Amino acid sequence: MARTFLAVVDTGSFIAAAEQVHVTQSTVSTRIKSLEEQLGKTLFVRNKAGAVPTPAGLQFQRHAQMLVRVWQQARLEVALPSGYQTVLAVGGQYSLWDGFLLRWLPWMRAHAPEIALHAQLAPSGGLMQLMIDGTLDLAVMYTPQSRPGFEVEHLFEEELVLVSSEPRPSRELSERYVYVNWGPEFQADHALNYPDRSATGLFFDLGTLGLNYLLENSASGYFPRRVVAPYVADRMLRVVRSAPAFTYPTYAVYPTDSDPEIFGVALSGLREIARRASAAGITRHSQKRAGGRP
């Protein structure tokens, strides 16, 4: 019921909350009514515009978030497979799994085999909400929001470059250009630099699929430099140097009160993978701790 309550607060609507938690509107209404009866307070004022939390509802919101976090942690710990001591729920933006977090996972398996890992993909806004809800322990993203209770650590500079497998690539996007959805930051920069190419004939939500398409077909697209570097070195792809490149600082976000032993090894792994990329000249790396603000 706490998760349903938070969904109503987040969406401002019983109907939208029902879609978010995958139940019927009547089920949402029943759950909220049950909560109100147990607390002896009205939690929402419903009108034509939606549902607005009452003062009691706003007061209960903090407790509901805590209930969700405790339940999530209990569920994960009870479900731990034999041989593991704890579980770490890790999330990252789609582009940051390719060639970065996917290298961090085996590093964790080698250096912390007692920690079970739950991996999730989401855009930056979704990752921050999962962190706030307590369903994620650690997130890696481009644009974290400044929130009390969270540490933000700069890992490296991500650079997206235009690469091509075409015989004569040009900075002008051809009909063979494929658009890869690298998130809202890239979408904004792409629209600013290529206002006439807001729609393309081929669109990928997953970078790996887009890269495989370029390697097997004559085409071009934007990809992280660290991901395409081996293919550029082998001359399977070429960087279009006259085209604009887009750079995004990449951060790790985790709770201020996190377990230093568990998060110490996890962060060490992230820093090590970032250092390896930096040593190869693929990214610019920093270990600057931002103290809750990027």
N, C-alpha and C positions, 0 to 999 in steps of 0.2 A: 504493500500500500504506500510506503514511503516513496518508492520510485514513481508510482503513478501520481502522487501529490507533486513531486518535483517536475514531472512532465507537464502538468497543468500550469505550474508557475512559469516554466520555460516557454511554453507555447501561448499561454494566455487564453486557452480554449480547451474545453472538454473534448471536442471533436478532434482537434489536432493532437491532443494528448493520447487519445485512443489509437490514432494511427502510429504514434511514436512508440507506444508500448505494446502494440499489436493485439488490442482487445477491442470490444465494442464500446460505444459511447455509454450504454447503460451500465456496463461493468465499471467504467471509470466513475460514473455517478454513484454507484453502489459502494465502491471503495472509499470515495471521499466522504460519503454520508456516514459510513462506519467509523472512519477516523474522527469525524466531528462528534459522533456520539460518544466515542471513547474518551476524547479530550474535553468534551463538554463545551466546545467553542465552535463558532462558525468560522471556517477557514477561507471561504471564497464568497465574494459577492458576484452573482451571475447577472449579466444584462445582455443587451443585443450586441454589444461590442466584444463579449467574451466572458472571461472569468478573471477577477482581480483579487489578489490576496487581501484579506483583512489584516489588521494589526496582529491578531493571533496567528494568522497564516504566515505572516512574515517572521514572527517569532519562532514558529515551528519549523521553518525552512532549514535553519542551521542544524536542528536536531535530526531532521529527515536526511540531510546530507551525511551526517555522522552514522545514522542507522544503515544507510546504503553502503558506506565504506566498511562498517563492521561486518555486515552480511557478506559482502563480496570477499573480504579477507577470510572469513570463516568458511565460505563455500570452497575457496581455492585450497585452503589448508586441509580441509577434510578430504578433498579429492586428490591430494598429493599421492603420486605413485610411490611404491616402496623404494627406499633408498634415497629419497630426497628430503631435505630438511625444511625447505621453504620454497615459495614461488615468487617470481618477479614478473609482473605484467608490464610489457614494454610496447610502446606505440611509436610509429614514425610516419612521416609523410611518404607518399608513394615513391617519389624520386629518391628518397634517402634510404630506402631498403635496397635499391639496386646498387651494388658495389660498395655499400658502406655497412649498413646494419646486417646485411647477409654475411658479411665477413666478421662482424662482431659476434654473431651467434656461435660459430665454431670456436672462437676465442674463449667465450664463456664456458662452453662445454669442456674445454681443455683446462681452464684455470679455476672454474667453480662448478665442478660436476654435481655438487650436492644441491644446486639451485635449479629448480624447474623453471622454464621460461614460457610465457604466454605472449605471442606476438600479434599485434594488431596494426592495421593500416587505416589512416584517416587523414583528412585535411587538417591544417593547423588549428582552426577554430574548433573542430570536433575533438582534437587531441586535448586541448585545454579544458574543454567541458568534461571530458572523461577524467582528467586529472582532478578537477574540482569535485566531481562526483565520487572520487575515490576508486574508480574502476581501473585506473592505470597508475602504476608506481613510478614510471619513468617514460618521458617522451622526448623525441628528437624532431625538431621542426625548424622552419625558417623564421617565423614571426611569432614568438610567444607573447602572450599578454602579460602585463605586469600585474601580479596578484600577490597579496600578502600570504605568507606561509609557504612560498615556493622559492627555491634557488634556481638561478639561470646561469648556465656556464657556456661560454662561447667555445665551439669546437674547431670550426674551420670555415673558410669561405668557399661556398659552392659557386661554380661558374657554368652556366649553360651556353653552349656554343652551337652554331649551325654547322653541321657536317653533311657530307654528301657522298654518294656512291655513283653520281652521274659523271659522264666523261668530261663535261665542261661545266662545272658548278658555277653559279652566280649568286651574288647577294640578293638579287631579285628572286623571290620565291616563284618557282616554276609550277606548272600543273602537276608535277610529280612530288610536290612538297607534301609531307605528312605532318599532321599536327598531333603532338603528344601532350596530354593534359598533365602538366607538372605542378598544378595547383594555382590558387588565386593570384599569387604574386607574379608568376609567369604569365598568366592570362592578361593581367593588367599591362605588363611591359610589352607583351606581344601585340596587343591591340594598339598601344601607343606608337610602336615602331612600324607596324604593318596594318594600318587601318583598313586597307583594301583587301586584306586576307583574313577577315574574321571567320570566314567559312572555307573549308577545304574539302576536297573529295575523299580524304581518308583521315579518320580521327581515331586515335588510340588513347584509352584510359590507362593503359599499362605500358611503361617504358620498354620493358623487355620485348614485348610484341613489336613495338615500333622499330627497335634496333634490329631485331631479326629480319624484319621486312626490308630495311635498308641494306642489310648484308646480302640478301637474296634478290633484290630488285634495284634498278636504277632509280634512286629517289634521294631526298634530302629531308632533314628535320633537326630540331633542337634537342640536344642531350647533354647531360653533365660531362664536363671534360674528363673527369676521373674515370668515367665509365667507358668512354670511347677511345681513351688514350692508347690502349693496346692495339686497337684496330687501325688507328691513325699511324702508329709505328710500323705496322705490317702493311701499310698502304692499301688497306681494304676500304678505308674511308679517308676523306680529306676535309680538313677544317676550312670553311669559307672565311678567310681572314678579314675580308672587307665587310662582312656582315656584323651587326651589333651583337655583343655578348652581354649576358645578364648575370649579375653577381648577387648572391644572397648569403648573408651570414647564417651559419647553422648553429643551433643551440641544443643543449641538453637541459631538460626541466625536471626537477624532482622536489619532493617535499622537504622543507627545512628540517623537520623532525625525523627524517628517514634514518633507518638503521645504518650506522657508519660502516659496519663490517660488510653488510650485503652491498650497499651502494658504493662502498669504496672500491670493491673489485669490479663492479659494473662500470663505474666511471673510468677506472684505470684502463679497462678494455676499450672504451670509446676513445679515450685520448691516444691510446696506442695505435688504433686503426687510423685515426686522423693524422698521427705523426708519420705513419707509413706512406700515406697519400702525399703528405707534405714533402717527405724526403724524395719522392719520385717526381716532385715538381708539378703535381697535379692540382693541389690545393694549397692555400695559405692557411696556416694553422696557428691557433692561439689558445692558451689555457686560462684566459682572463675570467675570473669569477665576477659575476655582475651583481651579486647580492640581492637578487630578486628583481632586477631590471636589466634588460639587454642593452 
